[in-house]
């Protein structure tokens, strides 16, 4: 609904050893011609996955650890990309993706951040004080320079000698951790020129958000309204926009309607560059998803 597949090629990563994942991959390819499906091998020593560190009991399984581990190796899955945007499996876009939503005018990746890392093992993994909390902003995709993945792994491997990266991962993943916090906090020390961290208390900068770690149909409906003028309700102009918010925290610019207006003017420029059949597909997706899903969740009409 909100991603130009030519500007931002989409891929889903599944488990190579799983027959069910291969069947799912075939179904996805039949249904969505604009995505790629990749299969990642299980590491030789799969005992590195514990599945015991998450505060949410439903996520305490080895597959959750494997997903976190996989993020650290994203550069190996996408060798031709300069920037990789990572999405969790439960993410939902609620507005249109543009370069300006993740790059500043200096070409730095913009990162949603709050002060104070809430995951106990992040600083343990890096053996550094971790300044930033990224995961709790609940904003996606999280964009990372491809080289940063390898640099983070190499840094951790050097710190944890004689352990390999996988052995170090097995150690620090016993307690609560976020792979995103680890990667970005490494970058804040050693690749600061490549990233712009935008704290929720910042009065001079702002961060556009386009997706989150949850599915709230009313947010997607509002994105369809503002992007394609679909499923609009009478009080939409007064609704707070999710593009200006971090999910779990208030920020300084969340009520700045001028920023939102400017962004959607930019979106119109991007839409004019879309190939017509992609635009029609996006509009159709908003129409059909809206008719079957989020209209039932609205209570303002």
N, C-alpha and C positions, 0 to 999 in steps of 0.2 A: 504493500500500500504506500510505502513512504521511502523506498530505496531504489535509485536508478541503478540497475544491474550492470550498466556499462561503466559508470563512474566508480561504483563500489561492488566489485564481483563478490558474490555471496558463496559461502561454502559451509557445509555441515561435516563435522568430524565424528566418525563412529568407530566402534571397536572392531579391529580386523579379524579377531578370532571368533567373533559372535556370528552364528548363522542368522539369528534374528536380526542383527544389525544390517547384514548384507541384504536381507529381504526388505527391511525398512528403506535402505538406500535405493533399491530398485524402484520401490513405490514412489519415493520422493522424486526421483529423476523422471518418472513417467508423469507425475503431476505438475512438477515445477521445472520447466526446461531451462530456466535462467540461473539455477544453482548448480554448484559442483558438490559432489559427495566424496569425501576422503576417508580412508580407513587407516587407523593408527595401530601399530603393533603393540601388544602387551609387552612391557619390559621383561627381560629374561628372569629377573627375580621379582616376582609380583608380591612377595612378602613385604615389600616396602610400604604397601598400602595397609593401613590399620583401620580406618573408618571409625575413629573414636574421638575426634577432636572438636566436632561441631556442637554448638549449644542446642541446635535443633535436632531432636532425637531422630526425626525422619531422615536426616542427612548423615547420620552416623553409619555409614557403610563404605565398603572399599571402593565402590564406584565413584563416590564423592571425592575421595582422595585422588583417584585416578584422573578425574576431571581437573583437579587443581594441578596435579603433576603435569598434565598435558599442556596446560597454559604456559608453563615454563619453557616448553619446547615448541611453541608456535612458529618460531622462525624456521624450523625444520620441515614443517608442513607447508609453508608458503615461501619457498626460496626466492621467488621473483618479486616479492612485495617489499616496498620501502617502509610502509606503515601497515600494521595489522590491527584491526578493530576486533576486540574479543567480546563475544556475547555469551552469557550463561544460557542454559537450556530453557529456562523459564522466562526469558526476556520478551518484552513486547514493545514495539515502536509505537509512539503516540504522536509523532509528527515527522515532517520531512527532513531527511538527512542531507546536510550540505557540508562543504569544506569548512565554512565559517563556524560550524558547530563544534569543530575539534581542532582547528588551527588558528593561531592568531596572526596578526599582520607581519610578524617577524618569522613566520614559518615554524613556530614552536607548537608542539601539541599542548592543548589546554586540558588541564586535569581538575575534576571536581574534588575538593578537599575540605576537610575540617581539621582543626588542630587536635592532636591527641589520639594516638593509635589505640584502638579498643581490643586488638587481638594480641594475646599475651606472648605468643611465640614469634611474632614478626621480628622483634629486636633480637631475640635469641638466634634466629636464622642468620641475620646480618652481623650480629655482634656490634650493633650500633644502636643509638637512640633513634627510634623511628618517630619522626615528627608528625607525619600526616596519616590521617584515616581517610581512605578512599572508599572502601566497600560500603560503609554505612551511609554514604550519600545516596546509594541505591540508584545510580545513574549509569546507563550503558548506551552504546558500546564504550568500552575503555580502549582508547587508541594508544599504541605503543610502537616506537620505532623498532623495526625488525632487529637491528643490531643490539638493542637493549636486552632482549631475551638471552642471547648467548653471553653478553657481558655480565648479566646477573648470575647466570649459572657458573661462569668461570670465577667470579668473585667469591661465591659461596664455596666452590670447590677448593679454592686457594685458602680460604679461612678454615675450612674443616679438614685440612690434610691430616692424616693420610686417607681420609674417607673420600669416596667418589661423591658426585652430586647426588646420585640416587640414595646412597647411604646417609648423606647429610639430610636429605629430604625425609627419609624414614625416621630420623631422630627428631627434627624440629616439628614434624607433623603430628607428633604424639599429643601435642597441646594445641589449643585453638590458634589458628593462623589464617591469613588471607594471602593468597599468591599475588593478588593485585597490590596489596599494601607493601609486600616485600619488594616487588619489582619497582614500584614507583618510589619507594623510599630509598632504594639503591640509587635510582636515577637522580633523586634530589641532591644526593651527595656528589655523584661522579659524572652526571650528564645534565647538570642544571641548565646549561645553555640550550638544551633541546626541548625543554618542557617549561610550561608556565602553570604553576599550581595556583588555583583560584579558590581561596578560602571563602567560606560562607559569610565571614565578617568583613570581607574586602569591600571598601566603599568606592574604589576607583576602577575595578574590573568586574566583569560579569561572565557567566558561563551559560551557554545554551544547552539544554538537555533535550534529547530526542527519543529516549527509551528508558525502561526501568526493569528491575528484577521482579516484576509482578505483572499480572494482567487485571487492570481495572477497566471494564468496558467503557465507562463514561469518559475516561481520559482519551481512549482511542476515538470515540465518537467526536469529541471536541476537536481532535486533530483532523478528522475527516471534514468537519465543518469548516475549520479555518484554512485547510489546504485545498479542498475541492468544493466547498459550499454544499456539503451533503449532511443530512441528519441534523441540521441546525435547530436549536431551540431558542425561544424568545429571549431568555436571559443569558445567552452565551456571551454577549459583550461584557458582562459584569463578572463572569466566572474567572477565578484565578487560573492562570495558565501554568501547566506543568513544565513548560519549556524554561521557565524562569526559577524553578524550585529544585532544591535537593530534597529528596523524599522525607528523610527523617529529621531534618533540621531546617529552620528558617534561615533565609539569607537576606542580604542587604538590598538586592535588586528584584525580589520576587513580585513586587507590586508595580514595577516600572513598565507601564503599558507602552511607552514609546519604544522600548527595546523590542517588545513583542511585535509591535506594528512594523518596525524596521526589518525584523527577521522574516515576517510573512511577505513583505515586499520583495525580499531577496528570494524567497521560495518561488514566487511568481517568475522570476528570471530563470531559475533552474528549470521550472516546468516548461518554459518555452524552448529549452534546449533538449528536452526529452523527445525521443522518437515517438511518433503518434501512437504506435501500437502499445508501447510501454505505458504511456499515459492512460490509454483506454483500459489496460489491464489493472492499473492502480485504482482508477475510479470504480471499475467493476468490483474489485476486491473490497473497497470501502462500502459499496452499496450492498453487496451480498452478506458481508460479515455484519454490517449494521442491522440489516433486516432480520437476521436470525439470532443476533446476540444482544448487542448493547441497548437496543431500544427497550427491552424488558427491564433493564436495570435503572432506567431513568425515572425520577419521581418529580421532575420540575414542570411537567406539563400534564 
